[in-house]
Amino acid sequence: MAFAKPIATLRSATGVPVGRLAMWWLLASEIVIFGGLLMSYIMHRIGHPEWAAEAAHTNTVAGAINTVVLLSSSLSAVLAHQAAQMGNGKRAARFLWITIGGAATFLVVKSFEWTHEIHEGFVLTRSGFWSFYYCAAGLHALHVIAGSIAMGFVAVDAAKGRELQRVEYAGIYWHFVDVVWIFLFPLLYIAK
């Protein structure tokens, strides 16, 4: 039994495909969430110079490794989109799985980093800095997980040559996740 394509994926009242428009609306709401969190962190950081001593205990090497991992995974997301545009769903799916592998690597590094920090006593309740640190990095990690799950579904369909336009939407979301990390890394790890 063949399934008909939902009309929402075919419509475009604005000249922009509905799926792409929906993704940009989703990202606009995410920008509000992360923007508010980051601005709140910056304002508190300015008012609490003692946080520099706490920030000195973050693992800059782990943060830098995760930066390289996320930027590399963004490249594979771009290559997946390129393959999808050429109608090569199997190749697009392979690149999406590589992107998901980057997400898994990010989460493994983050888990080792957090395990060490918690073991050293740098817990959520230690100070305002650590509260912001775990909240911001944890919220970002949840977005990495959500993006990976969504990409998995898109990759399965792409491998079958179905819904290739969704590869682009998954890529847009993944680039947003990367951009958020580009802000988090210097604010939480480098600014001492």
Helices and strands as residue ranges (DSSP letters): H 7-10, H 18-47, H 51-55, H 60-85, H 89-119, H 128-159, H 165-185, I 186-190
